[in-house]
Amino acid sequence: MIADEKCAVCKGPIVQKYIPMKSWNVDGTLCSACYSKKLGEYYPGEHVRVNTDKE
């Protein structure tokens, strides 16, 4: 976990830090759940994860 850093959207703890796109108008970093949710809002359709063997 990143040292006490909170998600700019849900205020939850951040395990993996994501930087929002400028067009999202979000000030701060996002957790993985909020980043995925924002991707779905701005880029509708099916999102397929790649490189899952490296997780």
PyMOL Python script that loads the backbone (N, CA, C, O; Angstrom):
from pymol import cmd

cmd.read_pdbstr("""\
ATOM      1  N   MET A   1       0.841  -1.179   0.000  1.00  0.00           N
ATOM      2  CA  MET A   1       0.000   0.000   0.000  1.00  0.00           C
ATOM      3  C   MET A   1       0.887   1.244   0.000  1.00  0.00           C
ATOM      4  O   MET A   1       1.926   1.272   0.660  1.00  0.00           O
ATOM      5  N   ILE A   2       0.477   2.264  -0.738  1.00  0.00           N
ATOM      6  CA  ILE A   2       1.200   3.532  -0.777  1.00  0.00           C
ATOM      7  C   ILE A   2       0.948   4.243   0.559  1.00  0.00           C
ATOM      8  O   ILE A   2      -0.186   4.256   1.037  1.00  0.00           O
ATOM      9  N   ALA A   3       1.958   4.818   1.154  1.00  0.00           N
ATOM     10  CA  ALA A   3       1.903   5.424   2.489  1.00  0.00           C
ATOM     11  C   ALA A   3       0.730   6.377   2.685  1.00  0.00           C
ATOM     12  O   ALA A   3       0.818   7.552   2.331  1.00  0.00           O
ATOM     13  N   ASP A   4      -0.358   5.879   3.244  1.00  0.00           N
ATOM     14  CA  ASP A   4      -1.534   6.672   3.619  1.00  0.00           C
ATOM     15  C   ASP A   4      -2.125   7.506   2.490  1.00  0.00           C
ATOM     16  O   ASP A   4      -2.841   8.470   2.758  1.00  0.00           O
ATOM     17  N   GLU A   5      -1.850   7.166   1.251  1.00  0.00           N
ATOM     18  CA  GLU A   5      -2.433   7.914   0.139  1.00  0.00           C
ATOM     19  C   GLU A   5      -3.855   7.414  -0.089  1.00  0.00           C
ATOM     20  O   GLU A   5      -4.108   6.210  -0.061  1.00  0.00           O
ATOM     21  N   LYS A   6      -4.778   8.342  -0.316  1.00  0.00           N
ATOM     22  CA  LYS A   6      -6.185   8.014  -0.510  1.00  0.00           C
ATOM     23  C   LYS A   6      -6.606   8.316  -1.937  1.00  0.00           C
ATOM     24  O   LYS A   6      -6.061   9.215  -2.579  1.00  0.00           O
ATOM     25  N   CYS A   7      -7.570   7.568  -2.425  1.00  0.00           N
ATOM     26  CA  CYS A   7      -8.119   7.763  -3.766  1.00  0.00           C
ATOM     27  C   CYS A   7      -8.865   9.096  -3.823  1.00  0.00           C
ATOM     28  O   CYS A   7      -9.606   9.437  -2.901  1.00  0.00           O
ATOM     29  N   ALA A   8      -8.668   9.840  -4.898  1.00  0.00           N
ATOM     30  CA  ALA A   8      -9.305  11.147  -5.057  1.00  0.00           C
ATOM     31  C   ALA A   8     -10.813  11.030  -5.263  1.00  0.00           C
ATOM     32  O   ALA A   8     -11.536  12.003  -5.051  1.00  0.00           O
ATOM     33  N   VAL A   9     -11.298   9.862  -5.669  1.00  0.00           N
ATOM     34  CA  VAL A   9     -12.731   9.691  -5.930  1.00  0.00           C
ATOM     35  C   VAL A   9     -13.449   9.082  -4.731  1.00  0.00           C
ATOM     36  O   VAL A   9     -14.397   9.671  -4.211  1.00  0.00           O
ATOM     37  N   CYS A  10     -13.002   7.898  -4.285  1.00  0.00           N
ATOM     38  CA  CYS A  10     -13.716   7.191  -3.215  1.00  0.00           C
ATOM     39  C   CYS A  10     -13.109   7.395  -1.829  1.00  0.00           C
ATOM     40  O   CYS A  10     -13.701   6.993  -0.828  1.00  0.00           O
ATOM     41  N   LYS A  11     -11.943   8.012  -1.766  1.00  0.00           N
ATOM     42  CA  LYS A  11     -11.214   8.265  -0.510  1.00  0.00           C
ATOM     43  C   LYS A  11     -10.725   6.994   0.161  1.00  0.00           C
ATOM     44  O   LYS A  11     -10.311   7.020   1.320  1.00  0.00           O
ATOM     45  N   GLY A  12     -10.772   5.874  -0.563  1.00  0.00           N
ATOM     46  CA  GLY A  12     -10.283   4.604  -0.041  1.00  0.00           C
ATOM     47  C   GLY A  12      -8.769   4.513  -0.170  1.00  0.00           C
ATOM     48  O   GLY A  12      -8.149   5.353  -0.822  1.00  0.00           O
ATOM     49  N   PRO A  13      -8.170   3.495   0.448  1.00  0.00           N
ATOM     50  CA  PRO A  13      -6.714   3.322   0.371  1.00  0.00           C
ATOM     51  C   PRO A  13      -6.277   2.931  -1.041  1.00  0.00           C
ATOM     52  O   PRO A  13      -7.025   2.291  -1.780  1.00  0.00           O
ATOM     53  N   ILE A  14      -5.067   3.321  -1.398  1.00  0.00           N
ATOM     54  CA  ILE A  14      -4.518   3.003  -2.716  1.00  0.00           C
ATOM     55  C   ILE A  14      -3.470   1.910  -2.565  1.00  0.00           C
ATOM     56  O   ILE A  14      -2.483   2.076  -1.848  1.00  0.00           O
ATOM     57  N   VAL A  15      -3.696   0.784  -3.251  1.00  0.00           N
ATOM     58  CA  VAL A  15      -2.724  -0.304  -3.280  1.00  0.00           C
ATOM     59  C   VAL A  15      -1.846  -0.135  -4.514  1.00  0.00           C
ATOM     60  O   VAL A  15      -0.621  -0.222  -4.429  1.00  0.00           O
ATOM     61  N   GLN A  16      -2.479   0.107  -5.659  1.00  0.00           N
ATOM     62  CA  GLN A  16      -1.781   0.387  -6.918  1.00  0.00           C
ATOM     63  C   GLN A  16      -2.210   1.781  -7.362  1.00  0.00           C
ATOM     64  O   GLN A  16      -3.402   2.041  -7.522  1.00  0.00           O
ATOM     65  N   LYS A  17      -1.267   2.657  -7.558  1.00  0.00           N
ATOM     66  CA  LYS A  17      -1.538   4.062  -7.874  1.00  0.00           C
ATOM     67  C   LYS A  17      -1.786   4.250  -9.375  1.00  0.00           C
ATOM     68  O   LYS A  17      -1.009   3.775 -10.203  1.00  0.00           O
ATOM     69  N   TYR A  18      -2.874   4.945  -9.712  1.00  0.00           N
ATOM     70  CA  TYR A  18      -3.202   5.257 -11.105  1.00  0.00           C
ATOM     71  C   TYR A  18      -3.351   6.764 -11.265  1.00  0.00           C
ATOM     72  O   TYR A  18      -3.936   7.433 -10.413  1.00  0.00           O
ATOM     73  N   ILE A  19      -2.823   7.288 -12.354  1.00  0.00           N
ATOM     74  CA  ILE A  19      -2.908   8.714 -12.657  1.00  0.00           C
ATOM     75  C   ILE A  19      -4.086   8.925 -13.605  1.00  0.00           C
ATOM     76  O   ILE A  19      -4.128   8.311 -14.671  1.00  0.00           O
ATOM     77  N   PRO A  20      -5.041   9.779 -13.241  1.00  0.00           N
ATOM     78  CA  PRO A  20      -6.192   9.996 -14.122  1.00  0.00           C
ATOM     79  C   PRO A  20      -5.812  10.808 -15.358  1.00  0.00           C
ATOM     80  O   PRO A  20      -4.862  11.589 -15.332  1.00  0.00           O
ATOM     81  N   MET A  21      -6.560  10.615 -16.429  1.00  0.00           N
ATOM     82  CA  MET A  21      -6.355  11.413 -17.638  1.00  0.00           C
ATOM     83  C   MET A  21      -6.848  12.829 -17.377  1.00  0.00           C
ATOM     84  O   MET A  21      -7.787  13.025 -16.605  1.00  0.00           O
ATOM     85  N   LYS A  22      -6.234  13.808 -18.004  1.00  0.00           N
ATOM     86  CA  LYS A  22      -6.595  15.208 -17.779  1.00  0.00           C
ATOM     87  C   LYS A  22      -8.058  15.475 -18.092  1.00  0.00           C
ATOM     88  O   LYS A  22      -8.697  16.283 -17.418  1.00  0.00           O
ATOM     89  N   SER A  23      -8.595  14.806 -19.104  1.00  0.00           N
ATOM     90  CA  SER A  23      -9.989  15.021 -19.502  1.00  0.00           C
ATOM     91  C   SER A  23     -10.982  14.562 -18.438  1.00  0.00           C
ATOM     92  O   SER A  23     -12.157  14.924 -18.503  1.00  0.00           O
ATOM     93  N   TRP A  24     -10.536  13.773 -17.461  1.00  0.00           N
ATOM     94  CA  TRP A  24     -11.414  13.292 -16.407  1.00  0.00           C
ATOM     95  C   TRP A  24     -11.654  14.343 -15.327  1.00  0.00           C
ATOM     96  O   TRP A  24     -12.580  14.199 -14.529  1.00  0.00           O
ATOM     97  N   ASN A  25     -10.846  15.388 -15.289  1.00  0.00           N
ATOM     98  CA  ASN A  25     -10.978  16.454 -14.289  1.00  0.00           C
ATOM     99  C   ASN A  25     -10.963  15.918 -12.854  1.00  0.00           C
ATOM    100  O   ASN A  25     -11.788  16.308 -12.027  1.00  0.00           O
ATOM    101  N   VAL A  26     -10.029  15.034 -12.578  1.00  0.00           N
ATOM    102  CA  VAL A  26      -9.857  14.471 -11.237  1.00  0.00           C
ATOM    103  C   VAL A  26      -8.520  14.962 -10.709  1.00  0.00           C
ATOM    104  O   VAL A  26      -7.490  14.806 -11.366  1.00  0.00           O
ATOM    105  N   ASP A  27      -8.539  15.553  -9.527  1.00  0.00           N
ATOM    106  CA  ASP A  27      -7.324  16.082  -8.921  1.00  0.00           C
ATOM    107  C   ASP A  27      -6.779  15.076  -7.914  1.00  0.00           C
ATOM    108  O   ASP A  27      -7.332  14.931  -6.824  1.00  0.00           O
ATOM    109  N   GLY A  28      -5.720  14.394  -8.262  1.00  0.00           N
ATOM    110  CA  GLY A  28      -5.120  13.400  -7.380  1.00  0.00           C
ATOM    111  C   GLY A  28      -5.019  12.057  -8.068  1.00  0.00           C
ATOM    112  O   GLY A  28      -5.279  11.940  -9.266  1.00  0.00           O
ATOM    113  N   THR A  29      -4.639  11.043  -7.306  1.00  0.00           N
ATOM    114  CA  THR A  29      -4.478   9.704  -7.858  1.00  0.00           C
ATOM    115  C   THR A  29      -5.708   8.854  -7.564  1.00  0.00           C
ATOM    116  O   THR A  29      -6.518   9.180  -6.697  1.00  0.00           O
ATOM    117  N   LEU A  30      -5.829   7.756  -8.308  1.00  0.00           N
ATOM    118  CA  LEU A  30      -6.991   6.882  -8.182  1.00  0.00           C
ATOM    119  C   LEU A  30      -6.589   5.477  -7.758  1.00  0.00           C
ATOM    120  O   LEU A  30      -5.475   5.026  -8.027  1.00  0.00           O
ATOM    121  N   CYS A  31      -7.513   4.792  -7.091  1.00  0.00           N
ATOM    122  CA  CYS A  31      -7.333   3.375  -6.802  1.00  0.00           C
ATOM    123  C   CYS A  31      -7.711   2.598  -8.064  1.00  0.00           C
ATOM    124  O   CYS A  31      -8.259   3.172  -9.006  1.00  0.00           O
ATOM    125  N   SER A  32      -7.426   1.316  -8.086  1.00  0.00           N
ATOM    126  CA  SER A  32      -7.690   0.524  -9.288  1.00  0.00           C
ATOM    127  C   SER A  32      -9.181   0.443  -9.615  1.00  0.00           C
ATOM    128  O   SER A  32      -9.549   0.464 -10.789  1.00  0.00           O
ATOM    129  N   ALA A  33     -10.041   0.350  -8.607  1.00  0.00           N
ATOM    130  CA  ALA A  33     -11.482   0.256  -8.856  1.00  0.00           C
ATOM    131  C   ALA A  33     -12.016   1.535  -9.494  1.00  0.00           C
ATOM    132  O   ALA A  33     -12.786   1.468 -10.452  1.00  0.00           O
ATOM    133  N   CYS A  34     -11.623   2.686  -8.984  1.00  0.00           N
ATOM    134  CA  CYS A  34     -12.098   3.961  -9.531  1.00  0.00           C
ATOM    135  C   CYS A  34     -11.503   4.230 -10.908  1.00  0.00           C
ATOM    136  O   CYS A  34     -12.164   4.818 -11.764  1.00  0.00           O
ATOM    137  N   TYR A  35     -10.266   3.807 -11.127  1.00  0.00           N
ATOM    138  CA  TYR A  35      -9.649   3.971 -12.442  1.00  0.00           C
ATOM    139  C   TYR A  35     -10.412   3.146 -13.480  1.00  0.00           C
ATOM    140  O   TYR A  35     -10.695   3.630 -14.576  1.00  0.00           O
ATOM    141  N   SER A  36     -10.740   1.915 -13.136  1.00  0.00           N
ATOM    142  CA  SER A  36     -11.500   1.057 -14.047  1.00  0.00           C
ATOM    143  C   SER A  36     -12.877   1.638 -14.327  1.00  0.00           C
ATOM    144  O   SER A  36     -13.358   1.599 -15.460  1.00  0.00           O
ATOM    145  N   LYS A  37     -13.511   2.179 -13.288  1.00  0.00           N
ATOM    146  CA  LYS A  37     -14.829   2.778 -13.447  1.00  0.00           C
ATOM    147  C   LYS A  37     -14.765   3.989 -14.377  1.00  0.00           C
ATOM    148  O   LYS A  37     -15.623   4.152 -15.244  1.00  0.00           O
ATOM    149  N   LYS A  38     -13.759   4.832 -14.199  1.00  0.00           N
ATOM    150  CA  LYS A  38     -13.591   6.009 -15.063  1.00  0.00           C
ATOM    151  C   LYS A  38     -13.309   5.599 -16.503  1.00  0.00           C
ATOM    152  O   LYS A  38     -13.828   6.215 -17.434  1.00  0.00           O
ATOM    153  N   LEU A  39     -12.495   4.568 -16.696  1.00  0.00           N
ATOM    154  CA  LEU A  39     -12.234   4.075 -18.051  1.00  0.00           C
ATOM    155  C   LEU A  39     -13.540   3.681 -18.727  1.00  0.00           C
ATOM    156  O   LEU A  39     -13.767   4.005 -19.893  1.00  0.00           O
ATOM    157  N   GLY A  40     -14.392   2.985 -17.993  1.00  0.00           N
ATOM    158  CA  GLY A  40     -15.682   2.559 -18.531  1.00  0.00           C
ATOM    159  C   GLY A  40     -16.594   3.723 -18.873  1.00  0.00           C
ATOM    160  O   GLY A  40     -17.350   3.655 -19.843  1.00  0.00           O
ATOM    161  N   GLU A  41     -16.531   4.794 -18.083  1.00  0.00           N
ATOM    162  CA  GLU A  41     -17.358   5.978 -18.346  1.00  0.00           C
ATOM    163  C   GLU A  41     -16.911   6.695 -19.618  1.00  0.00           C
ATOM    164  O   GLU A  41     -17.740   7.106 -20.430  1.00  0.00           O
ATOM    165  N   TYR A  42     -15.625   6.840 -19.781  1.00  0.00           N
ATOM    166  CA  TYR A  42     -15.085   7.618 -20.896  1.00  0.00           C
ATOM    167  C   TYR A  42     -14.836   6.788 -22.149  1.00  0.00           C
ATOM    168  O   TYR A  42     -14.801   7.326 -23.256  1.00  0.00           O
ATOM    169  N   TYR A  43     -14.666   5.489 -21.980  1.00  0.00           N
ATOM    170  CA  TYR A  43     -14.409   4.601 -23.111  1.00  0.00           C
ATOM    171  C   TYR A  43     -15.333   3.395 -22.998  1.00  0.00           C
ATOM    172  O   TYR A  43     -14.909   2.322 -22.569  1.00  0.00           O
ATOM    173  N   PRO A  44     -16.605   3.569 -23.384  1.00  0.00           N
ATOM    174  CA  PRO A  44     -17.566   2.464 -23.248  1.00  0.00           C
ATOM    175  C   PRO A  44     -17.194   1.275 -24.138  1.00  0.00           C
ATOM    176  O   PRO A  44     -16.486   1.419 -25.134  1.00  0.00           O
ATOM    177  N   GLY A  45     -17.679   0.126 -23.759  1.00  0.00           N
ATOM    178  CA  GLY A  45     -17.396  -1.097 -24.504  1.00  0.00           C
ATOM    179  C   GLY A  45     -16.694  -2.093 -23.615  1.00  0.00           C
ATOM    180  O   GLY A  45     -16.540  -1.870 -22.415  1.00  0.00           O
ATOM    181  N   GLU A  46     -16.267  -3.195 -24.206  1.00  0.00           N
ATOM    182  CA  GLU A  46     -15.588  -4.242 -23.450  1.00  0.00           C
ATOM    183  C   GLU A  46     -14.102  -3.928 -23.329  1.00  0.00           C
ATOM    184  O   GLU A  46     -13.440  -3.607 -24.317  1.00  0.00           O
ATOM    185  N   HIS A  47     -13.591  -4.024 -22.117  1.00  0.00           N
ATOM    186  CA  HIS A  47     -12.167  -3.802 -21.879  1.00  0.00           C
ATOM    187  C   HIS A  47     -11.531  -5.132 -21.501  1.00  0.00           C
ATOM    188  O   HIS A  47     -11.923  -5.761 -20.518  1.00  0.00           O
ATOM    189  N   VAL A  48     -10.558  -5.550 -22.278  1.00  0.00           N
ATOM    190  CA  VAL A  48      -9.887  -6.823 -22.055  1.00  0.00           C
ATOM    191  C   VAL A  48      -8.526  -6.551 -21.433  1.00  0.00           C
ATOM    192  O   VAL A  48      -7.723  -5.795 -21.980  1.00  0.00           O
ATOM    193  N   ARG A  49      -8.272  -7.171 -20.287  1.00  0.00           N
ATOM    194  CA  ARG A  49      -6.987  -6.995 -19.612  1.00  0.00           C
ATOM    195  C   ARG A  49      -5.936  -7.840 -20.307  1.00  0.00           C
ATOM    196  O   ARG A  49      -6.192  -8.976 -20.705  1.00  0.00           O
ATOM    197  N   VAL A  50      -4.758  -7.272 -20.446  1.00  0.00           N
ATOM    198  CA  VAL A  50      -3.638  -7.988 -21.057  1.00  0.00           C
ATOM    199  C   VAL A  50      -2.530  -8.159 -20.028  1.00  0.00           C
ATOM    200  O   VAL A  50      -2.521  -7.481 -19.001  1.00  0.00           O
ATOM    201  N   ASN A  51      -1.615  -9.048 -20.298  1.00  0.00           N
ATOM    202  CA  ASN A  51      -0.477  -9.310 -19.412  1.00  0.00           C
ATOM    203  C   ASN A  51      -0.900  -9.744 -18.013  1.00  0.00           C
ATOM    204  O   ASN A  51      -0.217  -9.432 -17.038  1.00  0.00           O
ATOM    205  N   THR A  52      -2.013 -10.457 -17.902  1.00  0.00           N
ATOM    206  CA  THR A  52      -2.457 -10.904 -16.584  1.00  0.00           C
ATOM    207  C   THR A  52      -1.535 -11.973 -16.003  1.00  0.00           C
ATOM    208  O   THR A  52      -1.584 -12.242 -14.803  1.00  0.00           O
ATOM    209  N   ASP A  53      -0.696 -12.584 -16.840  1.00  0.00           N
ATOM    210  CA  ASP A  53       0.241 -13.583 -16.345  1.00  0.00           C
ATOM    211  C   ASP A  53       1.374 -12.959 -15.537  1.00  0.00           C
ATOM    212  O   ASP A  53       2.120 -13.672 -14.865  1.00  0.00           O
ATOM    213  N   LYS A  54       1.510 -11.631 -15.595  1.00  0.00           N
ATOM    214  CA  LYS A  54       2.588 -10.935 -14.882  1.00  0.00           C
ATOM    215  C   LYS A  54       2.137 -10.381 -13.540  1.00  0.00           C
ATOM    216  O   LYS A  54       2.915  -9.723 -12.849  1.00  0.00           O
ATOM    217  N   GLU A  55       0.901 -10.638 -13.165  1.00  0.00           N
ATOM    218  CA  GLU A  55       0.380 -10.112 -11.896  1.00  0.00           C
ATOM    219  C   GLU A  55       0.748 -11.008 -10.748  1.00  0.00           C
ATOM    220  O   GLU A  55       0.394 -10.723  -9.604  1.00  0.00           O
TER     221      GLU A  55
END
""", "prot")
cmd.dss("prot")
cmd.show_as("cartoon", "prot")
cmd.util.cbc("prot")
cmd.orient("prot")
